């Protein structure tokens, strides 16, 4: 059988109408992978363990990660010596608190000093950079299969069949004019901007229907808009579940979507850095202890805790006590409510009045490594400035690449002008806002209504 890279090259060359026919082959490449299979088996066995056994296994993995990092990663070698930390002698997970937090900006500045000296097959991906400078993450190639196993294992509890299920996902991706097909997931990916156009709904709905979609996934704001359009056009769509990610949502949004599609809506949480994974089910956020070690650090706000994580999936760039910008609220009933920096009522306004939320405008491009931070500023409906603060000079070709990326993404509904600036607006806590919208609009189109 062809390996993944050979199969990918073959897939990219065949006509789109034939890609569905080859889907079973691609799905099996993922599912039959040894790393995927091993991870799935570990997840099955982990669920059968007692809480005491689970914590013991998590501690063993944490200790292994700490020892490996001290032996192979320059930054941690120096840090352990500096603070007198011996990973071989730790007796409980809480001993990790003798190490300082690793902030994102610090991780960016450390660069290659965070890389293992071992020769590991890797790939590079970039964080969105909307809360500061984007970070280039060097991840083990095996983490692709591990991550997919964690996600699919969670979805399997909702009736998801890793070999057969079809999914439709709304997120900021539009490689093709109508949708992008992901064969490894057997998933059609539809840009939220499709829904912002009045004449595109019928095509989007028909595409999802003809694909025999069983699960709808993606940005809550886009799924909510799709649900409202289904109601407006009297269209029915029965699916097994709706799965949110990458944005926050309200109880009202969740209830509306569940009523529209006659199913349960759930969510999962993770990030590009592959250091934390949590499922949000029955309104409670539960961190997966097999994925990593997660600490909840109190903030200055009552019942609010910052998410700090140490991941087990990738060795090339280990992140120990990595302090995210996301937070958890502990509710009176003891449940954990995920808030995070993704929560935002801020939106940009398209030419047709559509509300464009953060998920659809986050940048994930290699040129971001030269950008310290960015911020959208809107003073006129359908137009916005993208203000950039640079760490390194950007070439004209790189600037053109960013502009083309944004223009393609916005599909003519938002004209974006790129500007180089010296500063952006920040919150009282010093965090840069992803967008400043100085435009007032009709409240009747709030939350993405397309009337």
C-alpha positions in Angstrom: 0.0 0.0 0.0 1.2 3.5 -0.7 2.4 5.6 2.3 0.6 8.7 3.4 2.8 11.2 1.4 2.5 9.2 -1.8 -1.3 8.9 -1.4 -1.6 12.6 -0.7 0.3 13.5 -4.0 -2.0 11.1 -5.9 -5.1 12.5 -4.3 -4.2 16.1 -5.1 -3.9 15.3 -8.8 -7.2 13.5 -9.3 -10.4 15.3 -10.3 -12.6 16.5 -7.5 -15.6 14.3 -8.6 -13.4 11.2 -8.1 -12.1 12.1 -4.6 -15.1 10.8 -2.8 -14.6 7.4 -4.4 -11.1 7.2 -2.9 -12.2 8.3 0.6 -12.3 4.8 2.1 -8.6 4.3 1.1 -7.5 7.5 2.8 -9.6 6.9 6.0 -8.0 3.5 6.3 -4.5 5.0 5.9 -5.3 7.0 9.1 -7.2 4.4 11.1 -4.8 1.5 10.3 -1.7 3.5 11.2 0.1 1.8 14.0 0.3 5.0 16.1 -3.4 5.7 15.7 -4.2 2.1 16.7 -1.9 2.1 19.7 -3.3 5.5 20.9 -6.9 4.2 20.5 -6.1 1.1 22.5 -4.5 3.2 25.3 -7.7 5.4 25.5 -9.9 2.3 25.8 -7.7 0.8 28.5 -7.4 4.2 30.3 -11.2 4.5 30.6 -11.4 1.1 32.3 -8.9 2.1 35.0 -9.7 3.4 38.5 -9.1 7.1 39.1 -6.0 6.1 41.2 -4.6 4.0 38.3 -5.3 6.8 35.8 -3.4 9.4 38.0 -0.5 6.9 38.4 -0.2 6.5 34.6 -0.5 10.2 34.0 2.3 10.8 36.6 4.5 8.2 34.9 4.0 9.9 31.5 4.7 13.3 33.1 7.9 12.1 34.7 9.0 10.5 31.4 8.4 13.9 29.6 10.3 15.8 32.2 13.3 13.4 32.1 13.4 13.4 28.3 13.3 17.2 28.2 16.1 17.5 30.6 18.3 15.2 28.6 17.5 16.4 25.1 16.3 20.0 25.1 18.8 22.8 25.7 16.4 25.2 27.5 15.3 22.6 30.0 18.8 21.3 30.6 19.8 24.9 31.7 16.5 25.5 33.6 16.7 22.3 35.7 20.3 23.2 36.7 19.4 26.8 37.5 16.4 25.9 39.8 17.9 22.7 41.1 15.2 20.5 39.7 15.9 16.7 39.3 13.1 15.0 37.4 14.3 11.6 38.4 13.5 12.4 42.1 10.1 13.8 41.8 7.5 11.9 43.8 4.2 13.5 42.7 2.8 15.5 39.8 2.6 18.7 41.9 6.4 18.7 42.2 6.3 20.3 38.7 5.4 23.6 40.3 9.0 24.1 41.2 9.5 25.0 37.6 8.4 28.4 36.3 5.5 28.9 33.9 6.4 29.1 30.2 4.6 32.0 28.6 3.9 32.0 24.9 6.1 35.0 24.2 9.0 33.4 26.1 8.5 30.2 24.0 8.7 32.2 20.8 11.9 33.9 21.9 13.5 30.6 22.9 13.2 29.4 19.4 15.4 26.4 18.7 16.5 26.1 22.3 13.1 24.4 22.8 13.9 21.8 20.2 15.0 18.3 21.1 18.5 17.3 19.8 17.1 13.9 18.6 16.4 13.4 14.9 12.6 13.1 14.9 10.3 13.4 11.8 8.4 16.6 12.2 6.2 19.2 10.6 5.7 22.9 11.2 2.5 24.6 12.0 1.7 28.2 13.3 -0.5 29.5 16.0 -3.0 32.2 14.9 -1.2 35.0 16.6 -4.3 36.9 17.5 -3.3 37.2 21.2 0.2 38.2 20.4 3.0 37.0 18.0 2.4 33.8 16.2 4.5 30.8 17.3 6.0 28.3 14.9 5.4 24.8 16.4 7.6 22.0 15.5 5.5 18.8 16.0 6.3 15.1 15.7 4.6 13.7 12.6 3.2 10.9 14.8 1.2 13.5 16.7 -1.1 13.8 13.7 -2.3 10.2 14.3 -2.3 10.6 18.1 -4.4 13.8 17.9 -6.9 12.3 15.5 -7.3 9.2 17.7 -8.2 11.5 20.7 -10.7 13.4 18.7 -12.3 10.3 17.1 -12.4 8.4 20.4 -14.4 11.3 22.0 -16.7 11.5 19.0 -17.3 7.7 19.0 -19.3 8.2 22.2 -21.8 10.3 20.1 -22.2 7.6 17.4 -19.2 8.5 15.2 -17.8 5.7 13.1 -14.2 6.4 12.4 -14.4 4.4 9.1 -17.8 5.4 7.8 -19.1 8.7 9.3 -19.4 11.8 7.1 -18.9 15.3 8.6 -19.4 18.8 7.4 -17.3 21.5 9.1 -17.6 25.3 9.1 -14.3 27.0 9.6 -12.0 29.5 7.9 -10.9 27.5 5.0 -11.8 27.9 1.3 -9.2 26.1 -0.8 -11.9 25.5 -3.5 -14.7 27.6 -4.7 -17.5 25.7 -2.9 -15.9 23.5 -0.3 -12.7 21.7 0.5 -12.8 17.9 0.9 -10.6 16.3 3.6 -10.2 12.6 2.7 -8.5 11.6 5.9 -11.5 12.8 7.9 -14.1 12.1 5.2 -15.2 15.7 5.8 -16.3 18.6 3.6 -14.9 21.9 4.9 -17.0 25.0 4.2 -15.9 28.6 4.7 -18.2 30.6 7.0 -18.1 33.3 4.3 -20.3 31.0 2.1 -23.1 31.6 4.6 -22.6 35.4 4.6 -23.6 35.5 0.9 -27.4 35.6 0.4 -27.3 33.4 -2.7 -25.0 30.6 -1.4 -27.2 29.0 1.3 -29.1 26.7 -1.0 -25.8 25.4 -2.5 -24.3 24.9 0.9 -27.4 23.1 2.2 -27.6 20.8 -0.9 -23.9 20.0 -0.6 -24.3 19.0 3.1 -27.4 17.0 2.3 -25.9 15.1 -0.7 -22.8 14.3 1.3 -25.1 12.4 3.8 -23.7 14.4 6.6 -24.0 12.8 10.1 -22.1 15.4 12.1 -21.8 19.2 11.8 -18.7 20.7 13.3 -16.8 24.0 13.5 -17.1 27.5 14.7 -20.3 28.0 16.8 -21.0 31.4 15.2 -21.0 29.8 11.8 -23.1 26.8 12.8 -25.6 29.2 14.5 -25.9 31.2 11.3 -26.4 28.0 9.3 -29.1 26.9 11.8 -30.9 30.3 11.4 -30.8 30.1 7.7 -32.2 26.6 7.8 -35.1 27.9 9.9 -35.6 30.9 7.6 -35.8 28.7 4.5 -37.8 25.9 6.2 -35.1 23.4 5.6 -34.8 20.3 7.8 -31.5 18.5 8.5 -31.2 15.6 10.9 -27.7 14.8 12.2 -26.3 12.7 15.0 -24.6 15.6 16.8 -23.2 19.1 16.4 -19.6 19.6 17.6 -18.2 23.1 18.5 -14.6 24.1 18.5 -12.3 27.2 18.3 -14.9 29.7 19.6 -17.1 30.1 22.7 -20.8 30.0 22.6 -23.8 30.8 24.8 -26.4 28.5 26.3 -29.0 30.2 24.1 -26.9 29.5 21.0 -26.5 25.8 22.0 -30.3 25.4 22.7 -31.2 27.0 19.3 -28.8 24.7 17.4 -29.9 21.6 19.2 -33.6 22.4 18.5 -32.9 23.1 14.9 -31.1 19.9 14.2 -32.8 17.7 16.8 -29.6 16.5 18.4 -27.1 17.1 21.2 -24.4 19.8 20.8 -21.0 19.2 22.4 -17.6 20.7 22.2 -13.9 19.9 22.5 -10.9 22.1 23.4 -7.3 21.9 22.2 -4.8 24.1 20.4 -2.1 24.1 17.7 0.6 23.4 20.3 -0.8 20.0 21.1 -0.3 20.2 24.8 -3.9 20.0 26.1 -7.2 18.3 25.1 -10.6 18.5 26.8 -14.1 17.4 26.0 -17.1 19.6 26.9 -20.0 17.4 27.6 -23.1 18.0 29.7 -21.8 21.6 30.2 -18.7 20.4 32.0 -15.1 20.7 30.7 -13.1 17.6 31.4 -9.4 17.5 30.6 -7.9 14.3 29.2 -5.2 13.0 31.6 -3.7 10.7 28.9 -3.1 13.7 26.6 -1.1 15.8 29.1 -0.9 17.2 32.6 -3.2 20.2 33.1 -2.9 22.7 36.0 -5.6 25.3 36.8 -3.9 28.4 38.3 -6.1 30.9 40.1 -6.3 34.4 38.5 -7.2 37.6 40.3 -10.8 37.0 39.4 -12.9 34.9 41.8 -13.5 31.3 40.6 -11.4 31.8 37.5 -8.4 29.7 36.7 -5.8 29.9 34.0 -5.1 26.7 31.9 -1.5 25.6 32.2 -0.4 22.5 30.4 2.3 20.0 29.8 1.7 17.8 26.7 2.6 14.2 26.1 2.0 13.9 22.3 5.1 15.5 20.8 8.8 15.3 21.8 10.5 17.5 19.3 9.3 20.7 21.0 8.1 19.8 24.5 6.1 22.4 26.3 6.3 22.2 30.1 4.0 24.3 32.3 2.9 26.2 29.1 0.6 29.0 30.2 -2.2 29.5 27.8 -4.4 32.6 27.5 -7.5 30.4 28.2 -9.3 30.2 31.5 -11.8 28.0 33.3 -14.7 29.3 35.5 -15.7 27.0 38.3 -19.4 27.1 38.7 -21.4 26.8 42.0 -22.3 23.2 41.1 -18.6 22.3 40.7 -18.7 22.1 36.9 -15.9 23.7 34.8 -17.0 26.3 32.2 -14.4 26.9 29.5 -14.0 30.6 28.8 -10.6 31.2 27.2 -9.3 34.1 25.2 -11.5 32.8 22.4 -14.5 34.3 24.1 -15.4 37.5 22.4 -18.5 39.5 21.5 -16.4 41.6 19.1 -17.1 41.1 15.4 -16.5 42.8 12.1 -19.4 43.7 9.8 -19.4 42.6 6.2 -20.8 44.5 3.2 -24.2 42.8 3.6 -24.3 43.4 7.3 -23.2 39.9 8.3 -21.3 39.6 11.6 -17.8 38.1 11.1 -16.4 36.6 14.3 -12.9 35.9 15.3 -12.6 32.3 14.1 -13.2 33.3 10.5 -10.6 36.0 10.6 -7.7 34.4 12.5 -4.5 34.2 10.4 -2.6 30.9 10.1 0.2 31.7 7.6 4.0 31.3 7.7 4.5 35.1 7.2 3.2 35.5 10.7 6.6 34.6 12.1 7.7 38.1 11.2 4.7 39.7 12.9 4.7 40.5 16.6 0.9 41.0 16.7 -2.0 42.1 14.5 -5.4 43.8 15.0 -8.3 44.5 12.7 -9.8 48.0 13.0 -13.1 48.8 11.4 -14.6 52.3 10.9 -16.9 51.6 7.9 -19.2 48.7 7.1 -17.5 46.2 4.7 -14.1 47.7 5.2 -11.3 47.2 7.7 -7.7 47.9 8.3 -5.3 45.1 9.3 -2.7 46.7 11.6 0.5 44.8 11.9 3.4 45.3 14.4 6.5 43.7 12.9 9.5 42.0 14.5 11.2 41.7 11.1 10.8 43.5 7.8 8.3 41.9 5.5 9.2 41.8 1.8 6.7 43.0 -0.9 6.1 39.4 -2.0 5.3 38.4 1.6 2.9 41.4 1.9 1.2 40.3 -1.3 0.9 36.8 0.1 -0.8 38.0 3.2 -3.1 40.2 1.2 -4.1 37.4 -1.2 -4.7 35.1 1.7 -7.1 37.6 3.3 -8.8 38.5 0.1 -9.5 34.9 -0.8 -10.8 34.2 2.6 -13.2 37.2 2.7 -14.6 36.4 -0.7 -15.4 40.1 -1.5 -17.5 40.6 1.6 -14.9 42.6 3.5 -12.2 44.8 2.0 -9.1 44.6 4.1 -6.2 47.1 3.9 -2.9 46.1 5.5 -1.0 48.8 7.5 2.2 48.7 9.4 1.8 50.4 12.8 3.8 51.0 16.0 1.1 50.0 18.5 -2.3 48.3 18.8 -5.0 48.8 21.4 -4.8 46.5 24.5 -7.0 45.5 27.4 -6.3 46.6 31.0 -4.4 43.4 31.4 -2.1 44.2 28.5 -3.6 41.7 26.0 -4.1 42.9 22.5 -7.6 42.7 21.2 -8.1 40.9 17.9 -10.4 43.6 16.5 -11.7 47.1 17.2 -15.1 47.7 15.6 -16.2 51.4 15.6 -19.3 50.7 13.6 -22.8 50.6 15.0 -25.3 48.3 13.2 -28.8 47.0 13.4 -29.2 44.7 16.4 -31.6 42.6 14.3 -28.6 41.0 12.5 -26.7 40.4 15.8 -25.2 36.9 16.1 -24.9 36.5 12.3 -28.5 36.6 11.2 -28.7 37.0 7.4 -31.9 38.9 7.1 
